[in-house]
Amino acid sequence: MKSREKNGSAAGNSDVALVNVLSQQKLRRHRLPWYYAPSFLLLWVALFYAVVYPLYHRLPDSVLISHESSKPGQFVAERAQRLLYKYDRIGPKVVGSVANEVTTVAFLEEEVENIRAAMRSDLYELELDVQHPSGAYMHWQMVNMYQGVTNVVVKISSRSSNSSSYLLVNSHFDSKPSSPGSGDDGTMVVVMLEVLRQVAISDTPFEHPIVFLFNGAEENPLEASHGFITQHKWAENCKALINLEVAGSGGRDLLFQSGPNNPWLIKYYYQNAKHPFATTMAEEIFQSGILPSDTDFRIFRDYGQLPGLDMAQISNGYVYHTIFDNVQAVPIDSLQSSGENALSLVRAFADAPEMRNPEDHSEGHAVFFDYLGLFFVYYTETTGIVLNCCIAVASLVLVVCSLLRMGRESDVSMGRVSIWFAIILGLHVLGMILSLGLPLLMAVLFDAGDRSMTYFSNNWLVIGLFIVPAIIGQILPLTLYYTLKPNDEISHPNHIHMSLHAHCVLLSLIAIILTAISLRTPYLCMMSLLFYGGALLINLLSTLHDRGYYWVLLVQVLQLVPFLYFCYLFYTFLLVFFPMLGRFGHGTNPDLLIALICAVGTFFALGFVAPLINIFRWPKLALLGLGVVTFIFSMIAVSEVGFPYRAKTSVMRIHFLHVRRIFYEYDGSVSLSDSGYYFDFQDRRLYYPLENTSVNLTGLASTSSGCDEYLMCGVPCFNHRWCKTRTKSHWLPREQEVAIPGATSLKLLSKAVLDTGKVARFEFEISGPPHMSLYIQPLDGVEVEDWSFIRNMLDEPDTYSPPYQIFFAYGSDNSPLKFHIDFAKSSGDFSTPTFQLGFAASFVSYDYDRDAAGLKFISDFPDFAHVMEWPTLYESYIF
């Protein structure tokens, strides 16, 4: 009996196996030959390089001076380039240096006078004002004080107009030390000069006066713009802003911030920008604060309530803030592109009726983007909410209609179709998780093996390291399901169609959720759904839906539109972030960010494409091939090809200070007197790439060990970014004492107990180089009651805590800074130690010499490293 049961069971299993084999054979007969799969995938790669790549890098032909007579009123790039050569020859322009405060100002004044000489004086009036404001504001976690910084301000107005509403156009002429700043922001300085010239010689007057602000302290940071908008005589009349920046050198200028709450600005950009390049997504990313950058736009917005446009060239960020940011790195065609945009927008805003009272046109945010640089799309945030929700709901309805059609065609109940679709939807969600998880896993593994940033110079490595794993993750669950669990009750084309429906449902839910939390980025989902829903609607209305794989053709043709856009968009983000990771800091694994961008880009670009790998036979072979691609790229990445840095083109950024430290006790005795190099390494690889080079880092140690013992961990952190990472910085002792190249002084002028008996006032005076910092640390039982600085830190104790940093910089006015601090002590005994005061004097510019040992140390760095350094005296006192 048992034997017969076993035989029956074996026969049943054999029948099931036979059915499965027959099903697999039938399934393969309904699929396309496997060898078309690689061509299918490579087709989309080819589309990127044939369409997206050339359109992204397309620039207009430059207008030469010899063309000017035949092209009147057009921006002349050759003249701007000649001005840029002059600007470049001045060299680095650090705030407080002769180059910045004297030479560059004289250059600007001369060029403005040349424009005045060529101006139609019968039509226009031109005024030039050189401003030297002093003031202070909170910049992140420090008080940012400035004294006598420089603004060169030019106002041009039509004699026929009495408008009191001004358009403000801004760029900055200062630079980082070691960098001539020809890209950041010399490019926009000369663009503004040529725009001013074209406006001044035009035969057509404009309605609203235009203020051209050449500000001389943006890198400090953002001091001159604050001085203008809070103090200048023309500031109150400024009603709108065009801020021109550069985050690299060359390329097109990206509109990455607008408004706030003034969509009419985007309307004018739509109508007048000659070369549109913009995305709402960039605005939301930048304003989230994850980027290590800031612009004057924030100052004008926060302190002047100015609505405006913030635009920046973003190509070749590798040279940003380095010696290689020179005139040779700025293509003349990129000057033409930025110049044509700026000139057209200036002319449009100068005649805009909305300029008279922008508050009347404050209607919320706008959703905006360009399509491959070919045209520009914008609509209000409210319209975006309606579009996102309506298209998402319509797409869900179309999916339901399609599933009903499949059930009728297959003669199965809607309940069974729903179960099959639910399984596929669940697997698609799993695929989305894997498409994010696998690239992130690659990022973690490479970082764990000290191989982060392998793509830094060879960007193409991200294809195999992150994009291919994202594709594998996206299609793996569905491929295994279709292969291992074939369904004979429904046609294979319909089964595959369900996987695209699943992506449609997922995008619809994402669009609704993100819209509900007031994000504007869901326009990406809306675009993808619009074209998939359109294809699905046409397929349903025709017979294509029910004719095997014929529906695929229309879906893929219409998916070309969102595919090309998503490639263009995420390629933009990659080109922005690749070089930025060289100054992203070492606390975060940068590969995670690149992996995330690649994964999200793959999800959007290939969400309706990758599942179609299952229309070919042996899809597991395609998966295996993709795995081999990832393996090959991984092997290349861990070879010398994956070394991140290259001389001149993609350098390793090294920031350090030559520091002379002197720490005093309460009785005046010296507890520490030494010299060394204080390093703030800029990327994930820290100092490891330097270990086998000629630079001697013996004795390099983390500053964290001194944080409990010394004020500010014993290092003179330069600004808020340096101070934020002071516990993770490094100190390298040196035997020779650092020669401080200038005089400094910190004097206690007076100490007096105030009337209450519980508060003492300490008055000081400091003098020294154009960049100085104070660090104030009350001792136990002591609080800062008041001081002569702005009170933000004292009034918001939940936001700010000791030690307090006061950053002080000056331009043309080097008079000493006098200040007082009031300390409250419950005991009232001020004969014992009350507080620590740190004083750092930074000799940033090349007006100050580096000593011989420092110059030798600098020369030892390899050619793939770019050094930004300066001498600093750091004194610490106990009072």
Residue pairs with C-beta under 8 A, 6 or more apart in sequence:
20 486
23 486
23 488
24 486
26 488
27 486
27 492
28 617
28 618
30 491
30 492
30 493
30 548
31 492
31 614
31 615
31 616
31 617
32 549
32 615
32 616
32 617
33 616
33 617
34 616
34 617
34 618
34 619
34 621
34 622
36 616
37 613
37 616
37 619
37 621
37 622
38 622
38 625
40 612
40 613
40 616
41 613
41 622
44 563
44 605
44 606
44 609
47 560
47 563
47 564
47 567
48 564
48 567
48 571
51 372
51 564
52 372
52 564
52 567
52 568
52 571
53 571
55 372
55 373
55 374
55 568
56 372
56 373
56 568
56 571
56 572
57 251
58 373
59 251
59 252
59 331
59 333
59 334
59 336
59 337
60 274
60 275
60 333
60 336
60 337
60 340
61 333
61 336
62 77
62 78
62 332
62 333
62 335
62 336
63 71
63 74
63 75
63 76
63 77
63 78
63 336
64 76
64 77
64 78
65 76
65 78
65 79
67 76
68 74
68 76
73 198
73 202
74 198
74 340
74 343
75 191
75 194
75 195
75 198
75 336
75 339
75 340
75 342
75 343
76 194
76 198
76 339
77 194
77 332
77 333
77 335
77 336
77 339
78 332
79 194
79 197
80 190
80 191
80 193
80 194
80 335
80 339
81 190
81 327
81 330
81 332
81 335
83 111
83 189
83 190
83 193
83 194
84 182
84 186
84 187
84 190
84 327
84 330
84 335
85 327
86 107
87 104
87 107
87 173
87 180
87 182
87 186
87 189
87 190
87 327
88 180
88 182
88 186
88 326
88 327
90 99
90 103
90 104
90 107
90 180
91 99
91 180
91 846
92 99
92 175
92 176
92 177
92 178
92 179
92 180
92 181
92 845
92 846
93 99
93 100
93 104
93 173
93 174
93 175
93 180
93 181
93 216
94 100
94 174
94 175
94 176
94 177
94 219
94 770
94 844
94 845
94 846
95 101
95 149
95 174
95 216
95 217
95 219
95 220
95 223
95 770
95 771
95 809
95 810
95 811
96 769
96 770
96 771
96 809
96 810
96 811
96 814
96 844
96 845
97 770
97 845
97 846
97 847
98 847
99 845
100 150
100 173
100 174
100 175
100 216
100 811
100 845
101 150
101 216
101 811
101 812
104 173
104 174
104 216
105 130
105 150
105 152
105 216
108 152
108 173
108 189
108 193
108 214
109 128
109 130
109 152
111 193
112 126
112 128
112 152
112 154
112 193
112 196
113 128
115 126
115 193
115 196
115 197
115 200
116 126
116 128
116 200
118 197
118 200
118 201
119 126
119 156
119 200
119 201
120 200
120 201
120 202
120 203
122 159
123 158
123 159
123 160
123 202
123 203
123 205
124 156
124 157
124 158
124 159
124 199
124 200
124 205
125 156
125 157
125 158
125 159
126 154
126 155
126 156
126 200
127 154
127 155
127 156
128 152
128 153
128 154
129 153
129 154
129 155
129 232
129 233
129 234
130 150
130 151
130 152
130 153
131 150
131 151
131 152
131 153
131 227
131 228
131 231
131 232
132 148
132 149
132 150
132 151
132 811
132 812
132 813
133 146
133 148
133 149
133 151
133 224
133 226
133 227
133 228
133 230
133 231
133 232
134 146
134 147
134 148
134 149
134 227
134 813
135 145
135 146
135 223
135 226
135 227
135 230
135 231
136 143
136 144
136 145
136 146
136 789
136 790
137 143
137 144
137 226
137 299
137 303
137 790
138 144
138 790
138 792
138 793
139 221
139 222
139 719
139 720
139 807
140 720
141 720
141 723
141 724
141 800
141 805
142 719
142 720
142 723
142 805
142 806
142 807
143 789
143 790
143 792
143 793
143 804
143 805
143 806
143 807
144 220
144 221
144 222
144 223
144 226
144 807
145 789
145 806
145 807
145 808
145 809
145 817
146 217
146 220
146 223
146 224
146 226
146 227
146 808
146 809
146 810
146 811
147 808
147 809
147 810
147 811
147 813
147 815
147 817
148 810
148 811
148 812
148 813
148 814
149 216
149 217
149 220
149 223
149 224
149 227
149 809
149 810
149 811
149 812
150 216
150 217
150 224
150 811
150 812
151 213
151 214
151 215
151 216
151 224
151 227
151 228
151 232
152 173
152 213
152 214
152 216
153 211
153 212
153 213
153 214
153 228
153 232
153 234
154 196
154 211
154 212
154 214
155 166
155 209
155 210
155 211
155 212
155 234
156 196
156 199
156 200
156 209
156 210
156 212
157 163
157 209
157 210
158 205
158 206
158 207
158 209
159 205
160 205
161 205
161 206
161 207
161 208
161 209
163 207
163 208
163 209
163 355
163 356
164 237
165 208
165 209
165 237
165 239
165 355
165 356
165 357
166 208
166 209
166 210
166 211
166 234
166 237
166 238
166 239
167 208
167 209
167 210
167 211
167 238
167 239
167 240
167 241
167 242
167 346
167 349
167 350
167 355
168 211
168 213
168 238
168 240
168 241
168 242
168 300
168 306
168 308
169 192
169 195
169 210
169 211
169 212
169 213
169 241
169 242
169 244
169 342
169 346
170 213
170 215
170 225
170 241
170 242
170 243
170 244
170 296
170 300
171 185
171 188
171 189
171 191
171 192
171 213
171 214
171 215
171 243
171 244
171 245
172 185
172 189
172 214
172 215
172 216
172 217
172 218
172 219
172 224
172 225
172 296
173 181
173 185
173 186
173 189
173 214
173 215
173 216
174 181
174 215
174 216
174 217
174 218
174 219
174 220
174 224
175 181
175 184
175 185
175 186
175 219
175 325
176 219
176 321
176 868
177 844
177 845
177 846
177 868
177 869
177 870
178 322
178 323
178 866
178 867
178 868
179 321
179 322
179 323
179 325
180 186
180 323
180 325
180 326
180 327
181 325
182 249
182 325
182 326
182 327
182 329
182 330
183 246
183 248
183 249
183 250
183 313
183 316
183 319
183 320
183 325
183 329
183 330
184 245
184 246
184 247
184 248
184 249
184 320
184 321
184 325
185 218
185 244
185 245
185 246
186 327
186 330
187 246
187 249
187 313
187 330
187 334
187 335
187 338
188 244
188 245
188 246
188 338
188 342
189 214
190 335
191 244
191 335
191 338
191 339
191 342
192 212
192 214
192 244
192 342
194 339
194 343
195 212
195 339
195 342
195 343
195 346
196 210
196 212
198 343
199 206
199 210
199 343
199 346
199 347
199 350
206 347
206 350
206 351
207 350
207 351
207 352
207 355
208 239
208 349
208 350
208 351
208 352
208 355
209 237
209 350
210 346
210 350
211 234
211 238
213 225
213 228
215 224
215 225
215 228
215 296
216 224
216 811
217 223
217 224
217 227
217 809
217 811
218 224
218 225
218 295
218 296
220 771
220 809
221 294
221 719
222 294
222 295
222 296
222 298
222 299
223 809
225 296
225 299
225 300
226 299
226 303
228 235
229 235
229 238
229 299
229 300
229 303
229 304
229 306
230 303
230 304
235 304
238 304
238 306
239 306
239 355
239 356
239 357
239 358
240 262
240 265
240 306
240 307
240 308
240 349
240 352
240 355
240 358
241 297
241 300
241 306
241 307
241 308
241 309
242 308
242 309
242 311
242 342
242 345
242 346
242 349
243 295
243 296
243 297
243 300
243 308
243 309
243 310
243 311
244 253
244 311
244 312
244 338
244 342
245 295
245 296
245 310
245 311
245 312
245 313
246 312
246 313
246 320
247 293
247 312
247 313
247 314
247 317
247 320
247 576
248 313
248 314
248 315
248 316
248 317
248 318
248 319
248 320
248 579
249 313
249 315
249 316
249 319
249 320
249 325
249 329
249 330
250 313
250 315
250 316
250 329
250 330
250 331
250 334
251 313
251 314
251 315
251 316
251 334
252 275
252 277
252 313
252 314
252 315
252 334
252 337
252 338
252 373
253 275
253 277
253 311
253 312
253 313
253 314
253 337
253 338
253 341
254 277
254 278
254 279
254 282
254 311
254 312
254 313
254 314
254 572
255 269
255 273
255 276
255 277
255 278
255 282
255 309
255 310
255 311
255 368
256 278
256 279
256 282
256 283
256 286
256 310
256 311
256 312
257 283
257 286
257 287
257 295
257 297
257 309
257 310
258 265
258 266
258 269
258 283
258 308
258 309
258 310
258 366
258 368
259 265
259 266
259 307
259 308
259 365
259 366
260 301
260 307
260 365
261 307
261 362
261 363
261 364
261 365
262 307
262 358
262 361
262 362
262 363
263 361
263 363
263 364
263 365
263 366
263 378
263 380
263 381
264 352
264 354
264 358
264 361
264 363
265 307
265 308
265 309
266 366
266 368
266 378
267 378
268 345
268 348
268 349
268 352
269 276
269 278
269 309
269 345
269 368
269 376
269 378
270 276
270 368
270 376
270 377
270 378
271 348
272 344
272 345
272 347
272 348
273 341
273 344
273 345
273 376
274 337
274 340
274 341
274 344
275 337
275 340
275 341
275 373
276 370
276 373
276 375
276 376
277 370
277 373
278 368
278 369
278 370
278 376
279 368
279 369
279 370
279 569
279 572
280 366
280 367
280 368
280 369
280 520
280 521
280 523
281 369
281 520
281 521
281 524
281 569
282 572
282 573
284 519
284 520
284 521
285 291
285 573
286 293
291 580
292 580
292 583
292 584
292 585
292 721
293 580
295 310
295 312
297 308
297 310
300 306
300 308
301 307
301 308
307 358
307 362
309 345
311 338
311 341
313 334
313 338
314 572
314 575
314 576
315 334
315 575
316 329
316 579
317 575
317 576
317 578
317 579
317 580
318 324
318 579
318 582
318 649
318 650
318 651
319 325
319 326
319 329
320 579
320 583
321 583
321 653
321 868
322 651
322 653
322 866
322 868
323 866
324 648
324 649
324 651
324 866
349 355
354 360
354 361
363 380
364 380
364 381
364 382
365 380
365 381
365 520
366 378
366 379
366 380
366 381
367 378
367 379
367 380
367 381
367 383
367 384
367 520
367 523
368 376
368 377
368 378
368 379
369 376
369 377
369 378
369 523
369 565
369 569
370 376
370 377
371 377
371 565
371 568
372 564
372 565
372 568
379 387
381 520
384 515
384 520
384 522
384 523
384 526
385 515
387 523
387 526
388 511
388 512
388 515
388 522
388 523
388 525
388 526
389 511
389 512
389 515
391 511
391 526
391 529
391 530
391 533
392 507
392 508
392 509
392 511
392 512
392 525
392 526
392 529
393 508
394 533
395 504
395 505
395 507
395 508
395 529
395 532
395 533
395 536
396 504
396 505
396 508
398 504
398 533
398 536
398 537
398 540
399 501
399 504
399 505
399 536
401 540
402 497
402 501
402 536
402 540
402 545
403 414
403 417
403 418
403 421
403 498
403 501
404 414
404 417
405 540
405 545
405 546
406 417
406 490
406 494
406 497
406 498
407 413
407 414
407 416
407 417
409 491
409 494
409 546
410 417
410 489
410 490
410 491
410 494
412 489
412 490
416 489
417 490
420 487
420 490
420 495
420 498
421 498
421 501
421 502
423 481
424 478
424 481
424 495
424 498
424 499
424 501
424 502
425 502
425 505
425 506
427 477
427 478
427 481
427 502
428 477
428 478
428 499
428 502
428 503
428 506
428 611
429 502
429 506
430 477
431 473
431 474
431 475
431 476
431 477
431 478
432 474
432 506
432 603
433 473
434 472
434 473
434 474
434 476
434 477
435 470
435 471
435 472
435 473
435 474
435 599
435 602
435 603
436 470
436 473
436 596
436 599
436 600
436 603
437 473
438 469
438 470
438 472
438 473
438 599
439 465
439 466
439 467
439 469
439 470
439 473
439 595
439 596
439 598
439 599
440 592
440 595
440 596
440 599
441 469
442 465
442 466
442 469
442 591
442 595
442 630
442 634
443 452
443 466
443 589
443 591
443 592
443 594
443 595
444 589
444 591
444 592
446 452
446 454
446 465
446 591
446 637
447 589
447 591
447 592
447 684
449 638
450 685
450 688
451 637
451 638
451 642
452 589
452 590
452 591
452 684
452 685
453 581
453 582
453 590
453 591
453 644
453 683
453 684
453 685
454 461
454 465
454 637
454 638
454 641
454 642
454 643
454 644
455 461
455 462
455 465
455 578
455 594
455 637
455 642
456 578
456 579
456 581
456 582
456 644
456 645
456 650
457 643
457 644
457 645
457 646
457 649
457 650
458 641
458 642
459 574
459 575
459 578
461 633
461 636
461 637
461 641
461 642
462 574
462 594
462 598
463 633
464 629
464 630
464 632
464 633
464 634
464 636
464 637
465 595
465 630
465 633
465 634
465 637
466 594
466 595
466 598
466 599
467 598
467 601
467 602
468 626
468 629
468 630
468 633
469 630
470 598
470 599
470 602
470 603
471 602
471 606
471 610
471 626
472 623
472 626
472 627
472 630
474 602
474 603
474 606
474 607
474 610
474 611
475 610
475 611
475 613
475 614
475 619
475 623
476 623
478 499
478 611
478 614
479 613
479 614
479 619
479 620
479 623
482 492
482 495
482 496
482 614
482 619
483 619
483 620
486 492
487 495
491 548
492 615
493 548
493 549
493 551
493 552
493 615
496 549
496 611
496 612
496 614
496 615
497 551
499 611
499 614
500 532
500 555
500 608
500 611
500 612
503 532
503 607
503 608
503 611
504 529
504 532
504 533
504 536
504 608
507 525
507 528
507 529
507 607
508 525
508 529
510 522
510 525
511 522
511 525
511 526
511 529
514 521
514 522
514 525
515 522
524 566
524 569
524 604
527 561
527 562
527 565
528 562
528 566
528 604
528 607
528 608
531 558
531 559
531 561
531 562
532 555
532 558
532 559
532 608
534 558
535 551
535 554
535 555
535 557
535 558
535 559
536 545
536 555
538 544
538 554
539 545
539 551
539 554
539 555
544 550
544 551
544 553
544 554
545 551
549 615
552 612
552 615
555 608
556 608
556 609
556 612
559 608
559 609
562 604
562 605
563 605
563 606
563 609
566 601
566 604
566 605
567 601
567 605
569 601
570 597
570 598
570 600
570 601
570 604
570 605
573 597
573 601
574 594
574 597
574 598
574 601
577 593
577 594
577 597
578 594
579 650
581 590
581 593
581 594
581 683
581 684
582 644
582 650
582 651
582 652
582 653
582 682
582 683
583 653
583 682
583 683
584 590
584 593
584 682
584 683
584 684
585 682
585 683
585 725
586 681
586 682
586 683
586 684
586 685
586 686
586 728
587 725
587 728
588 684
589 684
590 683
590 684
591 684
602 610
613 619
613 622
613 623
616 622
636 642
643 689
644 650
644 652
644 683
644 685
644 689
645 651
645 652
645 689
645 864
645 865
646 864
647 863
647 864
648 863
651 864
651 865
651 866
652 682
652 683
652 685
652 689
652 864
652 865
652 866
653 682
653 683
653 865
653 866
653 868
654 679
654 681
654 682
654 690
654 861
654 865
654 866
654 867
654 868
654 869
655 679
655 680
655 681
655 682
655 867
655 868
655 869
656 677
656 678
656 679
656 680
656 867
656 869
657 677
657 678
657 716
657 718
657 842
657 869
657 870
657 871
657 872
658 675
658 677
658 738
658 850
658 851
658 854
658 869
658 870
658 871
658 872
659 675
659 676
659 677
659 678
659 715
659 716
659 738
659 871
659 872
659 873
659 874
660 675
660 737
660 738
660 740
660 871
660 872
660 873
660 874
661 672
661 673
661 674
661 675
661 676
661 714
661 874
661 875
661 876
662 670
662 672
662 673
662 873
662 874
662 875
662 876
663 670
663 671
663 672
663 673
663 710
663 714
663 875
663 876
664 670
664 671
664 875
664 876
664 877
664 878
665 671
665 878
666 833
666 878
666 879
672 710
672 714
674 733
675 733
675 734
675 736
675 737
675 738
676 731
676 732
676 733
676 734
676 738
677 731
677 732
677 734
677 857
678 703
678 715
678 716
678 729
678 730
678 731
678 872
679 687
679 700
679 729
679 730
679 731
679 732
680 717
680 722
680 725
680 729
681 687
681 729
681 730
686 730
687 697
687 700
687 730
689 864
689 865
690 697
690 861
690 862
690 865
691 697
693 860
693 861
693 862
694 860
694 861
694 862
695 857
695 860
695 861
695 862
696 860
697 732
699 732
699 733
700 730
700 731
700 732
701 730
701 731
701 732
702 728
702 729
702 730
702 731
703 713
703 714
703 715
703 726
703 727
703 728
703 729
703 730
703 731
704 713
704 727
704 728
706 713
706 714
706 715
706 731
707 713
707 714
707 726
707 727
710 876
711 775
711 777
711 803
711 836
711 838
711 876
712 723
712 726
712 775
712 803
712 838
713 726
713 727
713 729
714 731
715 726
715 729
715 731
715 874
716 773
716 838
716 840
716 842
716 872
716 873
716 874
717 723
717 725
717 726
717 729
717 773
717 805
717 840
718 771
718 773
718 840
718 842
718 872
719 773
719 807
720 805
720 807
722 729
723 805
734 853
734 857
736 851
736 853
738 851
738 853
738 854
738 871
739 851
739 871
740 841
740 843
740 871
740 873
741 843
741 848
741 849
741 850
741 851
741 871
742 768
742 769
742 841
742 843
742 848
743 767
743 768
744 766
744 767
744 768
744 769
744 772
744 839
744 841
744 873
745 765
745 766
745 767
745 768
745 816
746 764
746 765
746 766
746 837
746 839
746 875
746 877
747 764
747 765
747 766
748 762
748 763
748 764
748 879
749 763
749 764
749 765
749 818
750 761
750 762
750 763
751 760
751 761
751 762
751 763
751 830
751 879
752 760
752 761
753 759
753 760
753 761
753 828
753 830
754 760
754 761
754 822
757 828
758 824
758 825
758 826
758 828
759 785
759 822
759 823
759 824
759 825
760 822
760 823
760 825
760 830
760 834
761 820
761 821
761 822
762 820
762 821
762 822
762 823
762 834
762 879
763 818
763 819
763 820
764 818
764 819
764 820
764 821
764 837
765 816
765 817
765 818
765 819
766 772
766 774
766 808
766 816
766 817
766 819
766 839
767 814
767 816
767 817
768 841
768 873
769 841
769 842
769 843
769 844
769 848
770 809
770 810
770 811
770 814
770 844
770 845
771 807
771 808
771 809
771 841
771 842
771 843
771 844
772 807
772 808
772 809
772 817
772 839
772 840
772 841
772 842
773 805
773 806
773 807
773 808
773 838
773 839
773 840
773 842
774 805
774 806
774 808
774 837
774 838
774 839
774 840
775 803
775 804
775 805
775 806
775 836
775 837
775 838
775 839
775 840
776 784
776 802
776 803
776 804
776 806
776 821
776 835
776 836
776 837
776 838
777 802
777 803
777 804
777 835
777 836
777 837
777 838
778 784
778 802
778 823
778 834
778 835
779 833
779 834
779 835
779 836
781 825
781 826
781 827
782 823
782 824
782 825
782 834
782 835
783 823
783 824
784 794
784 802
784 804
784 821
784 822
784 823
784 824
785 794
785 822
785 823
785 824
786 794
786 821
786 822
787 794
787 819
787 820
787 821
787 822
788 818
788 819
788 820
788 821
789 806
789 819
792 800
793 800
793 804
794 800
803 836
803 838
808 817
821 835
823 830
823 834
823 835
825 834
833 878
833 879
834 879
835 878
835 879
836 876
836 877
836 878
836 879
837 876
837 877
837 878
837 879
838 874
838 875
838 876
838 877
839 874
839 875
839 876
839 877
840 872
840 873
840 874
840 875
841 872
841 873
842 870
842 871
842 872
843 870
843 871
843 872
844 870
845 870
848 870
848 871
850 858
850 869
850 870
850 871
851 871
854 869
854 871
858 867
858 869
861 867
